[in-house]
Amino acid sequence: MDAEQIALLEAMRADNARAGFPFAPRGCWINLCQDFHEKFRAGGVPKDDIAYFNQSFSQSLPGNPRYHRYAVYMLYRLVKQRDAANLLERFDWTSDTGFEIAIDGRRYAWDTLISLDTVLSIAEADPGILNQPRIVADLGAGWGRIGYVLKRINPQVSYVVLDLPEILMISMSVLPRMLPRESVSLYREMSKLGSLSRQVLQSCGLWFGGSQDLLRIEDGGIDVFINIASFQEMKLSQVRAYFDLIDRKVTGTFYTQQYVVVSDAQRPYNAISGLEEYPFKAPWTEHFKRHVTFSERFFEACFGVKQPVSARCPAFASWRSTSMARSSIAAKS
Ligand SMILES: C[S@@+](CC[C@H](N)C(=O)[O-])C[C@H]1O[C@@H](n2cnc3c(N)ncnc32)[C@H](O)[C@@H]1O
């Protein structure tokens, strides 16, 4: 601080102390004012970067857990707005997947809310996913969060996890425990079966197969194919190969959710560059292609695959352009 600033601060402090109650600081502000004073003495009064001081006003540092709480609450409100099927109210979504927060007397995790949001999106294209028998394949399912919410909402779904070995170890250990009433076919049982016909897949609630087991599923045997945050980590030729398989194996709906633009983490691995590069097939009917509810960095896209014209839903164009990335999607659609 220069001499003028020191004098000014001293004068203001004396005036404020003289004024006393209720004008003088109390509680935490006694220590904070002292701390600010010391910081001014050491480094001057801040001109540009006020991040340190602003933590005591209106903005925490990135990484503060309160932002997680705010994000979960805001997502809850957004999901509630579109929750025509009343999924939030109809079920208790308390789980032990971590970092839940209490809202309206219930407990919600981020995981649960993004999964419900996705199910609501898929239901725009295929309302039957909420209450009709469906064979749903989730390629690269992680722990199986989409299957968890789907099976709670609609026990008539047969949910097929297709994933890498290490990740299957997790989903096989977690998902059957979270859905204790479900019939389960674990990897070894599924391996013993030859071709996985629609009839076979309907006979069990949860299936756990390797990604390669997609090949064994009967052509046209999948009603809903899901891939979330997995194609974005693959190279284009790999995505192409999977898209060819989707075209063969699905009669119904293909839902995908990925980065609009490749993430910095995936760039060194020569991953697909982003939305523009996805080899969606011309005969597929586009239900929607738009940003996800929670971020402009991800898109969600949904297509009808080998669907009769009568079963197609109208295109959804209800989202608004608010960013460059968003307008680039809009230009394509
Ligand atoms: C970022 S995680 C996303 C998990 C899950 N879809 C979610 O959103 O919670 C990527 C998933 O892709 C899977 N994966 C990676 N390479 C794969 C491949 N070649 N074929 C199928 N799945 C793969 C991983 O095992 C993991 O489950």
The ligand as an SDF file (V2000), in Angstrom:
LIG
                    3D

 27 29  0  0  0  0  0  0  0  0999 V2000
  -16.1500  -42.6790  -19.8890 C   0  0  0  0  0  0  0  0  0  0  0  0
  -16.7250  -44.2910  -19.6510 S   0  0  0  0  0  0  0  0  0  0  0  0
  -18.4680  -44.0250  -19.7970 C   0  0  0  0  0  0  0  0  0  0  0  0
  -19.2380  -45.0480  -19.0270 C   0  0  0  0  0  0  0  0  0  0  0  0
  -20.7540  -44.9340  -19.1140 C   0  0  0  0  0  0  0  0  0  0  0  0
  -21.2570  -44.9810  -20.4650 N   0  0  0  0  0  0  0  0  0  0  0  0
  -21.2450  -43.7000  -18.4040 C   0  0  0  0  0  0  0  0  0  0  0  0
  -21.6040  -42.7300  -19.1000 O   0  0  0  0  0  0  0  0  0  0  0  0
  -21.2910  -43.7020  -17.1760 O   0  0  0  0  0  0  0  0  0  0  0  0
  -16.2980  -45.1040  -21.1840 C   0  0  0  0  0  0  0  0  0  0  0  0
  -16.7570  -46.5400  -21.2890 C   0  0  0  0  0  0  0  0  0  0  0  0
  -16.3740  -47.0400  -22.5750 O   0  0  0  0  0  0  0  0  0  0  0  0
  -15.8650  -48.3480  -22.4320 C   0  0  0  0  0  0  0  0  0  0  0  0
  -14.9910  -48.7000  -23.5690 N   0  0  0  0  0  0  0  0  0  0  0  0
  -13.7190  -48.3010  -23.7940 C   0  0  0  0  0  0  0  0  0  0  0  0
  -13.2540  -48.8570  -24.9290 N   0  0  0  0  0  0  0  0  0  0  0  0
  -14.2480  -49.6330  -25.4300 C   0  0  0  0  0  0  0  0  0  0  0  0
  -14.3760  -50.4530  -26.5920 C   0  0  0  0  0  0  0  0  0  0  0  0
  -13.3830  -50.6380  -27.4560 N   0  0  0  0  0  0  0  0  0  0  0  0
  -15.5660  -51.0900  -26.7920 N   0  0  0  0  0  0  0  0  0  0  0  0
  -16.5870  -50.9420  -25.9010 C   0  0  0  0  0  0  0  0  0  0  0  0
  -16.5180  -50.1700  -24.8090 N   0  0  0  0  0  0  0  0  0  0  0  0
  -15.3630  -49.5270  -24.5590 C   0  0  0  0  0  0  0  0  0  0  0  0
  -15.1580  -48.2870  -21.0880 C   0  0  0  0  0  0  0  0  0  0  0  0
  -14.9320  -49.5620  -20.5890 O   0  0  0  0  0  0  0  0  0  0  0  0
  -16.1560  -47.4750  -20.2600 C   0  0  0  0  0  0  0  0  0  0  0  0
  -17.1570  -48.3050  -19.7370 O   0  0  0  0  0  0  0  0  0  0  0  0
  1  2  1  0
  2  3  1  0
  2 10  1  0
  3  4  1  0
  4  5  1  0
  5  6  1  0
  5  7  1  0
  7  8  2  0
  7  9  1  0
 10 11  1  0
 11 12  1  0
 11 26  1  0
 12 13  1  0
 13 14  1  0
 13 24  1  0
 14 15  1  0
 14 23  1  0
 15 16  2  0
 16 17  1  0
 17 18  1  0
 17 23  2  0
 18 19  1  0
 18 20  2  0
 20 21  1  0
 21 22  2  0
 22 23  1  0
 24 25  1  0
 24 26  1  0
 26 27  1  0
M  CHG  2   2   1   9  -1
M  END
$$$$
